[in-house]
């Protein structure tokens, strides 16, 4: 007898479990679903099997080969791209069908008596017989009505409850005579239940109906996949389970070859352990199925779960009603809650929590201590916090979705009392507006009002929080270096960066969804800001002395980078009397992104104009208005590190004895310049929040980083490219110095930076080894810092990426290069020590 097995399904509803394998090859009780079907067919005498494949066909062919190991003769046919439907696919192999045949899906589980069904069909001599079964909920299936002669009289695919006329459904198992193939159009997509069988009935042809007894399940999604295994544990289906059966006091245990089970492990219900499984002391496992090569470390608790081949379940983990994919590592004390689905080749970090119903796509990393409450589809790593360097960022409309944004807005708003007000602003791209409005709805839902500031630069957004007396603020924008990424900035009172405790509270509220819900009377309101950008401009001008600048009649080349500063800066520059040539001076949401190459081209363009027009300086503003790039009167680009030195030098000259705040990786020239002018330098950690905290302290005249961000706390303690540009002009005029001359006056020094890859789990080991090796030589503001007469080296682990940063500076260029290479090699060796 011949069987045609439909084995080409994608299994879309079972994703992410079916991303790397076809649905029929999903394991069920230690064997692929398709193998259970093949064994069922062989048991009932169907030894000639034709498999129709499509998705990952090589996976199926490698497993079954020619079928001899399964007591069958198996051949294969791959459907064409796009597919032809169940009937069209069978019509495509009609030349190899020479008699009656059975059709069955390769992605169902059943113990039907196919021999009896075959005999039923042969006795009646009808062209086709549908194998049916009865179910409690017929909605997902094709409902069938039969008469007293066991013939189909009516059927309907996937009805609503109002259309249900029977609990008897189509199982997709058919027995047919070869004549039916002539009724199927060749090369056209068609389906038996939708197209061919209705035509048979319309033509008056009898269609047999065999109502089978036994178990049948179409495993359509992960819930049904887990339910199938619960029913196997309960003995609802008669299934051939591999392994040696061992009956214990409270369990039936199936042991594969080479399985190692501790005498201190406890089992209950039905537990299937594949070949080479290792179960350690103190484990408590109930009604679970573990594939080949799975390792279960001590004190694991597991119930009603399915673990695929070669996975690792770490010491003290808890796994409840979940699926763990092949080669996935669930590390020490992680909690996998009910209904979670973790695909293949993932790493679930120590102490992390995967909340109920979460799905994780293949090759993802959930960091130690993280709490994951949403499906993890995009990106490669889920951290224990929403924040990366104080900013929330992700793929637009993939990771940063309206649903995510509304929940984030509610979590942020819940930091503050009801009837408070926060500021909400955004960048120019339409995706920023979409997410901003979703955030607004979340904030309003917890009884907090929103000052809708719309499209403004970030420095203005920070200023308005203070001007309006708001308790905090948020700004959404498309990141300027990657068109796919959105970033969300969150600010506290006075426009400051959120504190670590506030960020932690947002994490807690977001992941646990533990925020309040305001009553309908207390929901927040959307308000227009009372002051707007006028208050920013007024404070801006109040903190500058433009009299001398106006007399100097400076000439500038300014590149606005198509950003929002064009709405504010031209009017402010107009107050200086400067002659300004503006470039890229209109807002364009599609052109705010600048790759490294595009930025270099912009620098070249500004440099060319500066030289041709004999300008005093050139300036490129970032699209969000926070960072500034300067070009001197000779057309030379001044990098952020040198710009910080120049501004510090001007500050020391104009304000004797003043203090500047700079990060740990800034040039040692700053201390030399401060010593010459009886001034001082405060070193801070490298993060933006640490630098701005120094600005907020009120003790610094300016604070800046190496990326062109500079804050002047007397105006407002935030990075502001617009104010920095005009303040630079003011100080240049007051000192009588040209920008190029200031650059040339800096002490000779070469500052270099390199990155060394380092696995997250090895960072602590490397830091410990560094401290042990260097001992008293280190000075620790951040990481470890080595100093001598020839310069310094700073080594610190990235908080956002799997790497170490090494900064070095020396008056000798070759020496600093050599030092960075030496330390890079040492860090690489420390990872494997």
Steps between C-alpha positions, in 0.01 A plus 500: 500500500621850416486816711562861402623707795457878487820620666557845354344728760673811638338472842459879515278491810765295681773757458762542634529122537470451124744766383789255467307180425184392317196450719482120436849464652405649837570243770210335678580260783853442377426469126411744221126523433561373149675190633193417709294522180744279309494239778119510503488450123742208509310341788187500282668365191578823308861428408524702178510862611528814286586814696410838353745753645564872467644674809846372604456181294859390567422469873232243425702308243806480726292354782305237304730422208348234277285373788658160547585574867127552557379196307380707204593612151499881505530732201481881493356773284553871566214738431574797273542849652169645608343158550204342324271417791422148621328388179734681262804347671358147468410564133866590444609144589218318320748315275626295797155419640383170350219393730295592806693719742468665839578866566605609848665808647847468646433752776216334689509242777249216486451136590212437257445147372600568140455134407130518584466831314665345191266200514199734535604683184571185296167343591297801385681552168461878511743741335603654833451453872548771760629383839311698764502535877289671765631791713364736767598817313460470122568869417863462379412211268277402210160389633333204326142362494451133408188294430395156614686346205834642625523749219586868520202726433638838600814662633629845584861614557571675834149618591387746766287371786194632318589279205589185694277210404702206632784398730640269231805640328733434211836359619676552166541123461354376172490167317461536124486320173744620231207615280452803722830640371332571165268744678789711629625775266870461424743772615227699678468551874201306634390339822304179556258635762457843340495411128493132407253348747233770448515428125455128567186572700373743237548229235306249708803287574491323838764601751562246775513600868692283743471625859813373674533411864812595694728799544569770242658842546602765251787669685429855387679709761724481805206469739376193312856363482530513879145368542588204276781406738271532799259261332784259426592512869137433591488195272235652274682378187670173425842611376824314439736667748871420464713377791489232768191540715559498873209516744577693818283572804361823357619501139533311176851573377624438144879485487695544176837341435774629729262711711649579841259567785604585853352290779422831671275617214122473538250433221121492477249442222641409160859604436686424176881533499679474164836343426787639708284713728658591836278581799684613815438489875199669651305540174121470510352429157134434424327415171783626280680395183874547461674445165837340430806643676311728739685589820301584813717637779424458873182623670303576185121500529314421180142411415295450183784616276670392179877540465660438162835338424828614660345772715640593841282573803721662762521447874192611695289593195121484498326401174120479489285401202749626244697400191880531494663473156806301394840615628344773711669571833281594795753611755509487880178589688309623195119480514308393190133559568188329366450493123839647406657390173876536461636411159833348406854622582394755762669596826279582797716676756546424867210595723296632208122465483312410182142590577198292404421468131818671373649374172871536426632469145818301419852610599392761756681589821309601811746652742551405862220622725281624215120482517346431159128560467467558123579276206868531406517507121736773383853582605734248658510582872238576764649679798378514853402860443324705235787745508828504312719783621193672644316485165231260376553403137392233255379418152217732399162324496673169576640544850377855563133443414191701595410227751846519655482881503163516676626265769820702536298822530290347778815379679661845475187685605455271799824640649306818577182583694168531323432849360871560440606616154786380281641639177492294179693597187631328190721510195381569149447150358142372483594184691595726792151646496341154494694387805467835678121487478497143631719609792259784567205261531691293755589807708141623498375157609676533838352842571794716395464793262712563189646827376515421127808689381503337155815529280788674679872441561592305811668798678177698461300200625716486814464875556120487468471239774651757737313797354161327524565353845446147371604199706672332204505460126552266206638554151463257208713516190648299220865444581725700265731211407253216424173550311338195662559597863284719722626628831305628797659738748350534847563800725419575860427824676696801366575310180760282668582143401295251697679357800596133513226439758239661274613290205480193721147591605393540136646156425304352788174666401546415131589133535253423776231730358453619855400857422177653622198571281326833552123518525322656205461828693871511584653414162756755383453787256704615201608863538688748285821634661446846648843637408631309199834573341478873581604436860799300373610784271461757777715297745747427219567867425506592867804276550709645212686828455453568129616860493858423401387217269273743315789738440728224373275419202603136499438282195365149558411193296225306681370155397161432663494135382130533407417500873276693735758762605406688181180605683695690769867564426479740198318762705755469780792528259331806355544672836879462471529703180697211351501426129368145471497262206249225576519146362231230511279755670156349461331217689495171308401186686657276236842671510571532871688168496874538442730206457870540576566554131225763475633678808851504352353646182323771702826587677671528163226725366510736801882504486491598134258786562702623801814527290336648190303760692777565755262430788604515865366154570267229380247308709296182451212449744355158574139455398384492862695815589720339766845463344720739301780446251741792432719575196770764546576791263748280309234241428628247756250277675540513879405172661293494820799439725693799369187715499460428871861607562452824302180591685669424834796719399267789408310450827823508702608821325165678543418367848822459702474226761193338350431126485413276206351150527625240250476120467772256602602442137564869420852624422755554776567838334203634696689474829803665343291792374323532837836510682621783273189708580457413868175320410379146574363192325239257638520149354171307476393157377455491123120481481298804396301487822820514710635799306171688526474418870824693539341786305194494725719520807562865412873491559608480135509781245459243225471122468556302183579168336710384203206491258436875480253526786562804722286645778529848657318465835446874545256480208378147549693186595437300183684448174393777264671549163326832434612664821844342471547656155412852613695467824804390298462809281471722809813354662699514173422868456570579865838321490594635158602149393434320176381141519793363299754674722335348806530154344869556428564615855388171656776279641605215273302187580361200313175357635395162359213261562457129430231241568565141611211248471421326827212268587262645758563216742879553479501871587512448876784249466700745288448788745602283795812387317588859408466620858703205633774556243524879530433544872618838627576631152135563417294815546133416476246763393362249255668170418876504556737782406880481478711816496870572455720777360423391142123515530213280617279204411135457605330158479133450579219257407217631283168510680310461173703263283704182529837671497768696688603855412866598513600866485860611497685831471865589458712772337650211299257365243682170453508438874126538551430270203731237644344526846147454369603193300675350802200545727262369235700174483503476880122540525449232236716258703327588828167383356625142462718487810 
